[in-house]
Amino acid sequence: MPVSGRPMNQALGREAPAQAHLCDRVVPVVAWPPSPADQSEALSALEQGEVVVLPNLRFELSPGEEALLDGSVSDGKSKNVSFDASSGRLRGTQGDGERLDLVRRMMERFSGWSAAVIGALLPAYGEALQLGKTSFRPCEIEGRATSPRKDDKRLHVDAFPAQPVQGRRILRLFANIDPERPRVWNVGEPFEPFATRFLPGAGPRVPGSGWLMELLQLTKGRRTAYDHLMLRLHDMAKQDSVYQETAIRRRVEFPAGSTWIVFTDATLHAALEGRHALEQTFLLPAEAMADQAMSPLRILERLRGRSLV
């Protein structure tokens, strides 16, 4: 079955600008396994900054894992529990050995499931895709107090302060494992007009700062000019109250049990409501895209007029 129309979009109040600049930002793939037509359209949609939703593909919890749908899984300091499949290291959680083992097994299983889903839907990326961290988000979004820069309820693009991506794309697969409630996002404008708005205020990085932060182990790898700009765009957008109040956006609900995929480094998004979600990060070199001109790296290089990595 081919990719269907786009009925899952739910617009906010600003109809005219949303129609003018947002277009359709959500593409559902309703059949599984995906057909070649599904694969082609999903890849094109993702690279264009849209969200691909798999409404009928659920990550099933194993017996006993329902007990983890509880905010007490968090250590109270981190909003996410993180798992590194390459090392088996688990962070951001608390509990006894048996409960920790249950969390680790669930996240390890989800990581493998996510890789299989991405491999089936986006086979063109092949071995170029690199597996990143796995996250479990067990806490309620609404009502969580934090600083504007760390507030994911504000529109933003993703950038990693301590783990520079050096021009690679950030592709993320999310699964809403809440048995009842949807997870609610806002999805904003395309990347280029967003970058054009904030880039003049980004400022240059301090010469040698990337090398020094790596030397002091403040970052895992060298922070490039690209990483610097992406972090500045992330921070400036979140801290700009006028932009947060007036920027066009579309409200999207991801039902309980649904899965969705998005390049979060280019698709402006904000997580408004929900609890109990899993997320798997993948990194993709811009050169492995079908159209690398759509990557934030190439867009920023064109706007800046120079290489950024």
C-alpha positions in Angstrom: 0.0 0.0 0.0 1.5 3.4 -0.9 1.9 6.2 1.5 -1.5 7.7 2.1 -2.6 11.3 2.3 -1.7 13.5 5.3 -4.7 13.5 7.7 -2.8 13.7 10.9 -1.9 17.4 10.7 -3.7 19.5 13.3 -3.2 23.3 12.7 -3.0 25.9 15.4 -4.8 29.2 15.1 -2.6 31.0 12.5 -4.1 29.4 9.4 -2.9 31.7 6.7 0.8 31.7 7.5 0.7 28.0 8.3 -0.6 27.2 4.9 1.8 29.5 3.2 5.0 28.2 4.9 4.4 24.9 6.6 2.6 22.9 3.8 2.1 19.3 4.9 4.6 18.4 7.6 3.4 14.9 8.5 3.5 11.8 6.2 1.9 8.6 7.5 3.1 5.2 6.3 0.2 2.9 7.0 1.3 -0.5 5.7 4.2 -2.6 7.0 6.5 -3.8 5.7 6.8 -0.8 3.5 6.6 -1.0 -0.3 9.3 0.5 -2.6 6.9 3.5 -3.1 6.6 3.9 0.7 10.4 3.8 1.0 11.0 6.4 -1.7 8.3 8.8 -0.4 9.4 8.4 3.2 13.0 9.2 2.4 12.0 12.3 0.3 9.7 13.5 3.0 12.3 13.2 5.8 14.9 15.0 3.8 12.4 17.8 3.1 12.0 18.3 6.8 8.7 16.4 7.3 7.8 13.9 10.0 7.1 10.3 8.9 4.5 8.6 11.2 4.1 4.8 11.4 0.6 4.8 13.1 0.2 1.0 12.9 3.7 0.0 14.0 4.0 -0.5 17.8 7.0 -1.3 20.0 5.5 -4.0 22.2 6.6 -4.1 25.8 7.6 -7.5 27.2 6.0 -8.9 30.3 7.0 -7.0 33.4 8.1 -3.9 31.5 4.8 -2.1 32.1 6.1 -1.6 35.7 8.7 0.9 34.1 5.9 3.3 33.0 6.5 5.3 36.1 8.4 8.5 36.6 10.3 7.0 39.5 12.5 5.2 37.0 14.3 8.6 36.5 17.0 9.5 39.0 15.3 12.9 39.4 18.3 14.8 37.9 17.9 13.8 34.2 14.8 14.1 32.1 15.9 11.0 30.2 17.3 7.6 30.9 20.1 7.0 28.4 21.5 3.8 27.1 24.7 3.3 25.0 24.3 0.1 23.0 28.1 0.0 22.2 29.1 -0.1 25.9 25.9 -1.2 27.6 26.1 1.8 29.9 22.9 3.1 31.5 22.5 6.6 32.9 19.8 8.7 34.4 18.0 6.0 36.3 17.7 4.6 39.8 16.6 1.4 41.5 17.9 -2.0 42.5 19.8 -4.4 40.3 16.7 -6.3 39.0 14.9 -3.1 38.0 18.0 -1.7 36.3 18.4 -4.9 34.4 14.8 -4.6 33.2 15.4 -1.0 32.0 18.6 -2.1 30.2 16.9 -5.1 28.5 14.0 -2.9 27.3 16.2 -0.2 25.9 18.6 -2.7 24.3 15.7 -4.4 22.6 14.2 -1.1 21.5 17.6 -0.1 20.0 17.7 -3.3 17.9 14.0 -2.9 16.9 14.6 0.7 15.8 17.6 -0.3 13.7 15.4 -2.9 12.0 12.6 -0.4 11.3 15.0 2.2 9.9 16.7 -0.4 7.8 13.3 -1.6 6.3 12.0 1.9 5.7 15.2 3.7 4.5 17.4 1.0 2.9 19.1 3.6 0.7 21.0 4.8 3.7 22.5 1.4 4.3 25.7 1.1 6.3 26.2 4.9 6.3 23.8 5.2 9.2 25.6 5.2 12.6 23.8 4.0 15.8 23.7 6.7 18.5 22.3 6.8 22.0 18.9 5.3 23.1 16.7 7.4 25.4 13.7 6.5 27.7 11.6 9.5 28.6 9.5 8.3 31.6 8.3 11.6 33.0 5.4 13.9 32.2 6.4 16.8 29.9 3.7 19.2 31.0 4.5 21.1 34.2 8.2 20.3 34.1 10.2 23.3 35.3 13.4 24.2 33.5 15.4 27.1 32.0 14.3 28.4 28.6 17.5 27.0 27.0 16.7 23.5 28.2 12.9 23.7 27.8 11.9 21.3 25.0 8.4 22.8 25.0 9.9 25.6 23.0 10.5 25.3 19.2 14.0 24.2 18.5 16.4 22.2 16.3 18.6 19.6 18.0 22.3 20.0 18.6 24.5 18.2 21.0 26.8 20.4 23.3 29.0 17.6 24.4 28.9 15.3 21.4 29.7 17.3 18.2 28.1 15.7 15.1 30.6 17.5 12.7 28.0 17.9 9.9 26.3 14.6 10.3 22.5 14.5 10.3 20.5 13.7 13.5 17.8 11.1 12.6 15.5 10.1 15.4 12.9 7.4 15.8 10.3 7.8 18.6 7.8 5.4 20.0 5.0 6.4 22.3 4.7 3.5 24.7 2.1 5.1 26.9 -0.9 2.8 26.8 -3.5 5.6 26.8 -2.2 9.1 26.1 -0.9 10.7 22.9 2.4 12.6 22.7 1.9 16.1 21.4 4.3 18.2 19.4 4.4 21.5 17.7 6.2 21.3 14.3 7.6 24.6 13.0 8.8 26.3 9.8 11.4 24.9 7.4 15.0 25.1 8.4 16.3 27.7 5.9 14.0 30.6 6.8 14.6 29.8 10.5 18.4 29.8 10.0 18.2 33.0 7.9 16.4 34.7 10.8 18.9 33.8 13.5 22.2 33.3 11.7 23.2 37.0 11.7 23.3 37.0 15.5 25.1 33.7 15.9 28.6 35.2 16.0 31.9 33.5 15.3 33.3 30.8 17.6 36.4 31.6 19.6 39.5 30.5 17.6 40.9 27.3 19.0 37.9 26.6 21.2 37.0 23.4 19.5 40.4 22.0 20.0 40.6 23.1 23.6 37.2 21.7 24.6 38.2 18.3 23.1 41.6 18.5 25.0 39.8 19.2 28.3 37.3 16.4 27.5 34.4 18.8 27.6 33.3 17.4 24.3 33.6 13.9 22.7 35.3 15.0 19.5 36.2 18.3 17.9 33.4 21.0 17.9 33.4 22.3 14.4 32.1 25.7 13.1 29.0 23.8 12.1 28.4 22.5 15.6 29.0 26.0 17.0 26.3 27.5 14.7 23.8 24.7 15.3 24.2 25.2 19.1 23.7 29.0 18.7 20.6 28.5 16.6 19.2 26.1 19.2 19.9 28.5 22.1 18.8 31.7 20.3 15.5 30.2 19.2 14.6 28.9 22.6 15.6 32.1 24.4 13.7 34.4 21.9 10.3 34.9 23.6 8.9 36.8 20.6 9.8 34.0 18.2 8.3 31.4 20.5 5.1 33.4 20.7 4.7 34.3 17.1 6.5 31.6 15.0 4.2 29.5 12.8 3.7 26.0 14.0 1.4 23.0 13.6 0.2 20.9 16.5 0.6 17.1 15.9 -0.7 14.3 18.1 1.1 11.0 18.1 -1.3 8.4 19.4 -0.5 5.8 22.1 1.4 3.0 20.4 2.5 5.0 17.4 6.0 5.4 16.0 7.5 8.4 14.1 10.7 9.4 12.5 12.2 12.8 11.9 15.5 14.6 11.2 15.4 16.7 14.4 18.4 18.8 13.4 16.4 20.5 10.6 12.7 20.1 11.6 11.8 22.6 14.2 9.8 20.9 16.9 8.6 21.2 20.5 7.4 18.5 22.8 4.3 19.8 24.6 2.5 16.9 26.3 3.0 13.2 27.0 4.9 10.6 29.0 6.5 7.3 28.5 8.3 7.5 25.2 11.4 5.8 23.8 13.8 7.3 21.3 16.7 6.1 19.2 19.2 8.4 17.6 21.0 7.7 14.3 23.7 9.8 12.7 24.0 10.1 8.9 26.8 11.8 6.9 25.3 14.5 4.7 27.0 12.9 1.7 24.8 9.8 2.2 21.6 11.7 1.7 19.6 11.5 -1.6 19.7 15.3 -1.7 22.5 16.6 0.6 21.6 20.2 -0.4 18.7 19.8 2.1 21.0 19.1 5.0 21.6 21.9 7.6 25.3 21.6 6.8 24.9 22.5 3.2 22.3 25.2 3.9 24.5 26.9 6.5 27.6 26.6 4.2 25.6 28.3 1.4 24.4 31.0 3.7 27.8 31.6 5.3 29.7 31.2 2.0 32.3 28.8 3.3 33.0 25.3 4.5 31.9 24.6 8.1 33.6 21.2 8.8 
